[in-house]
Amino acid sequence: MNNLSYQFRRTGILFVLSAPSGAGKTTLCNALRQKPEFVWSVSCTTRTPRPGEIDGEDYHFLSREEFERRLVAGEFLEHAEVHGNRYGTLKGPVLENLAAGVDVLLDIDTRGAASIRSCGDPLILRALADIFIMPPDLEELRRRLLRRGTETDDQVEVRLRNAALEMECWRDYRYVIISGSMEENIVNFRAIMRSERQLTGRMSAEPAS
């Protein structure tokens, strides 16, 4: 009988979450961050910190000059300009965690997710598990946005127009979660997480000593 046993290791997974505003992504991310199952990828931005925001926890707050220097040096996995401010994800911490077998959770819009898919880095592409949170329909999304009460009617309409464009990108993602209750979204995400963590392509094995 062969009594050979193995020591298994796996590479980290880059979980990328995208969704239109109001689809439940922020609530899902906040719930997932309550347990130490991932490293939360903290983005860089050139905007001014808002009251209560902590540098290094909510964002890495950089001057525009520092952001541009890092951009020229190729330090960003993806970057974009939104409302006159720069945003970006640092590549180094993501790669370090993935190589160490630590999973990374990244909350990003559809443009950022597309940039990651086209980055050309083989470790990033092997690690990528991108997930789109899809609202059941635009009317349900309208109800959720109105229920939040944080935007004017005009702002809600702008968000709905943007959401309609983002929802067309769902086929670009490996997984789609049809947004329901927070509990349902968490259950569906954890099902994806368990499946991804068992993929043989993420495993390596060495004979145990």
C-alpha positions in Angstrom: 0.0 0.0 0.0 1.2 3.5 -0.9 1.3 5.5 2.4 2.6 8.7 0.7 0.9 11.8 2.0 1.0 15.3 0.7 1.4 18.8 2.1 -0.9 21.1 0.1 -0.5 24.8 -0.5 -2.4 27.2 -2.7 -1.9 30.6 -4.2 -4.1 33.5 -3.1 -7.3 34.5 -4.8 -8.0 38.1 -6.0 -11.8 38.5 -5.4 -12.9 41.5 -7.4 -16.4 42.8 -6.6 -18.3 45.2 -8.9 -21.9 46.5 -8.8 -24.0 49.5 -9.7 -24.7 51.9 -6.9 -27.5 50.6 -4.7 -27.1 46.9 -5.6 -25.8 46.0 -2.2 -22.0 45.8 -2.8 -21.0 48.1 0.0 -23.2 46.2 2.5 -21.7 42.9 1.4 -18.1 44.1 1.6 -18.7 45.6 5.1 -20.1 42.2 6.2 -17.2 40.3 4.7 -14.7 42.5 6.4 -16.0 41.5 9.8 -14.1 38.2 9.5 -10.3 38.0 8.8 -10.8 35.8 5.7 -9.2 38.3 3.3 -6.8 41.2 3.0 -8.9 44.2 2.1 -7.3 46.1 -0.7 -7.0 49.8 0.3 -7.1 52.1 -2.7 -5.1 55.3 -3.2 -6.8 58.6 -3.9 -5.8 62.2 -4.4 -9.1 63.5 -2.9 -9.3 65.2 0.5 -10.1 62.9 3.4 -13.7 63.1 4.6 -14.6 63.5 8.3 -13.8 60.2 10.1 -11.8 58.7 7.3 -8.5 57.2 8.3 -5.4 57.2 6.1 -4.3 53.6 5.3 -7.7 52.2 6.4 -10.3 53.9 4.2 -7.8 55.1 1.6 -4.2 55.9 1.1 -4.4 59.6 0.7 -1.8 60.9 -1.7 -0.9 64.2 -3.2 -1.4 64.4 -6.9 2.4 64.7 -7.4 2.9 61.4 -5.4 0.2 59.7 -7.3 1.7 60.7 -10.6 5.1 59.6 -9.5 3.8 56.1 -8.6 1.8 56.0 -11.8 4.9 56.7 -13.9 6.8 54.1 -11.9 4.2 51.4 -12.8 3.1 50.8 -9.3 -0.7 50.7 -10.0 -2.6 47.6 -11.0 -5.4 49.9 -12.2 -6.2 53.6 -12.0 -8.8 56.1 -13.0 -9.8 59.7 -12.7 -13.3 60.3 -11.2 -14.8 63.8 -10.7 -11.3 65.4 -10.9 -9.6 63.1 -8.4 -7.3 60.1 -9.1 -7.9 56.7 -7.7 -5.8 53.6 -8.0 -4.9 50.1 -6.6 -1.3 49.5 -5.7 0.1 46.4 -7.4 2.8 45.5 -4.9 0.7 44.6 -1.8 -1.7 42.6 -4.0 1.1 40.5 -5.6 2.8 40.0 -2.2 -0.4 38.6 -0.6 -1.3 36.4 -3.6 2.2 34.9 -3.7 1.9 34.1 0.1 -1.4 32.3 -0.4 -3.5 35.2 1.1 -6.8 36.1 -0.5 -7.4 39.7 -1.4 -10.8 41.4 -1.7 -11.1 44.4 -4.0 -14.2 46.6 -4.4 -14.0 48.3 -7.8 -16.1 49.6 -10.7 -16.5 47.9 -14.1 -13.8 50.0 -15.7 -11.3 49.1 -13.0 -12.2 45.4 -13.3 -11.7 45.6 -17.1 -8.2 47.2 -16.5 -7.3 44.3 -14.2 -8.4 41.7 -16.8 -6.1 43.4 -19.4 -3.1 43.9 -17.0 -1.1 41.1 -18.6 0.4 39.9 -15.2 0.1 36.1 -15.2 -0.1 35.8 -11.4 -3.0 38.4 -11.3 -4.9 36.7 -14.1 -4.5 33.2 -12.5 -5.7 34.6 -9.2 -8.6 36.6 -10.5 -12.2 35.7 -9.5 -14.4 38.6 -10.6 -18.0 38.8 -9.4 -20.7 41.2 -10.5 -23.6 42.0 -8.1 -26.6 42.3 -10.4 -29.8 44.2 -9.3 -33.0 42.2 -10.1 -34.0 45.1 -12.3 -33.8 48.9 -12.6 -37.1 49.5 -10.8 -35.9 47.5 -7.8 -32.7 49.5 -7.9 -34.7 52.8 -8.1 -36.6 51.7 -5.0 -33.4 50.9 -3.1 -31.8 54.3 -4.0 -34.9 56.2 -3.0 -35.1 54.3 0.2 -31.5 55.3 1.1 -32.6 58.9 0.9 -29.0 60.2 0.3 -29.5 61.5 -3.2 -31.9 64.0 -4.9 -34.3 62.7 -7.5 -32.0 64.0 -10.3 -29.0 62.2 -8.7 -31.0 59.0 -8.5 -31.8 59.3 -12.3 -28.1 59.8 -13.0 -27.2 56.7 -11.0 -29.8 54.7 -12.8 -28.5 55.7 -16.2 -24.9 54.8 -15.1 -26.3 51.5 -13.6 -27.9 50.5 -16.9 -24.5 50.9 -18.6 -22.7 48.9 -15.9 -25.3 46.1 -15.9 -24.4 45.5 -19.6 -20.9 44.4 -18.5 -22.2 41.3 -16.5 -21.0 38.8 -19.1 -17.4 40.0 -18.6 -17.4 38.5 -15.1 -16.8 34.9 -14.1 -19.6 35.0 -11.6 -22.9 36.9 -11.3 -24.9 37.2 -8.0 -28.5 38.4 -8.4 -28.8 40.8 -5.5 -31.3 39.8 -2.9 -31.1 40.3 0.9 -27.8 40.9 2.5 -28.0 37.4 4.0 -28.6 35.9 0.5 -25.7 37.8 -1.0 -23.3 36.7 1.7 -24.4 33.0 1.2 -23.9 33.3 -2.5 -20.5 34.9 -2.2 -19.3 32.4 0.3 -20.4 29.6 -2.1 -18.2 31.1 -4.8 -15.4 31.6 -2.2 -15.5 27.9 -1.2 -15.5 26.8 -4.8 -12.6 29.0 -5.8 -10.5 27.8 -2.8 -10.9 24.2 -3.8 -9.8 24.6 -7.5 -6.9 22.2 -8.3 -5.3 24.9 -10.5 -4.7 26.9 -7.3 -3.1 24.0 -5.5 0.4 22.6 -5.3 1.5 19.5 -3.4 4.7 18.2 -1.9 5.3 14.9 -0.2 4.9 15.3 3.5 8.1 14.7 5.4 
